[in-house]
Each structure stands twice: as structure tokens, then as C-alpha cells.
Amino acid sequence: MCEANAYMYQNEKEELLLECVDKVVPGIGEVYLENIFGQRKTIPARIRELRLIDHRIILEKIKDDAEGQSVEGLSTGDDKTTDGGNGEKV
């Protein structure tokens, strides 16, 4: 079997979220998980690490702007650039 277990990383520990995960869909500010039993979870987190040889998906909470910390690595998809790749917005 190729399923993995999903864990939340916080306070230097990994807490089990969902077992036998076979579908992971990263989104903006969240990760959708589904397992072989049909259980589904949408977690406000980002993928921290995938250890596929160990069948582990490690997630971590996204820090909130209200806490004075920025949400890094997220895009709304609104930044369209020209085909020339020069970074000019359309």
C-alpha cells in the first residue's frame, strides 16, 4: 500500500491528523486531505515536508497576519505577467 499518514507539526512535535491518506490537494492557505475510507479534512496549513519513503505528510499551521506574522509563499493567482517573462503585469 502507498498511503501515507498526515501529521501536524507544532511545538517540535508531530500530531496525527489523518491515517491512510491517498489524496493531498494544496490550496491557498489550506490543504485538503482524503483517505481510503472516504474521510476528508481541509486544514488551514501548508505542506512542511513529504517523507514518502516513510509514508508521512507533515503539515504546519499558517501564521496569521493578525498575529503580526506574514503568510509566506501564498499567491492569490491575481498576479498575471506577460509571456515575455519580464515581470510586467498585464
Rosetta blueprint (number, residue, H / E / L):
1 M L
2 C L
3 E L
4 A E
5 N E
6 A E
7 Y E
8 M E
9 Y E
10 Q E
11 N L
12 E L
13 K E
14 E E
15 E E
16 L E
17 L E
18 L E
19 E E
20 C E
21 V E
22 D E
23 K E
24 V E
25 V E
26 P E
27 G E
28 I L
29 G L
30 E E
31 V E
32 Y E
33 L E
34 E E
35 N E
36 I L
37 F L
38 G L
39 Q L
40 R E
41 K E
42 T E
43 I E
44 P L
45 A E
46 R E
47 I E
48 R E
49 E E
50 L E
51 R E
52 L H
53 I H
54 D H
55 H L
56 R E
57 I E
58 I E
59 L E
60 E E
61 K E
62 I L
63 K L
64 D L
65 D H
66 A H
67 E H
68 G L
69 Q L
70 S L
71 V L
72 E L
73 G L
74 L L
75 S L
76 T L
77 G L
78 D L
79 D L
80 K L
81 T E
82 T L
83 D L
84 G L
85 G L
86 N L
87 G L
88 E L
89 K E
90 V L
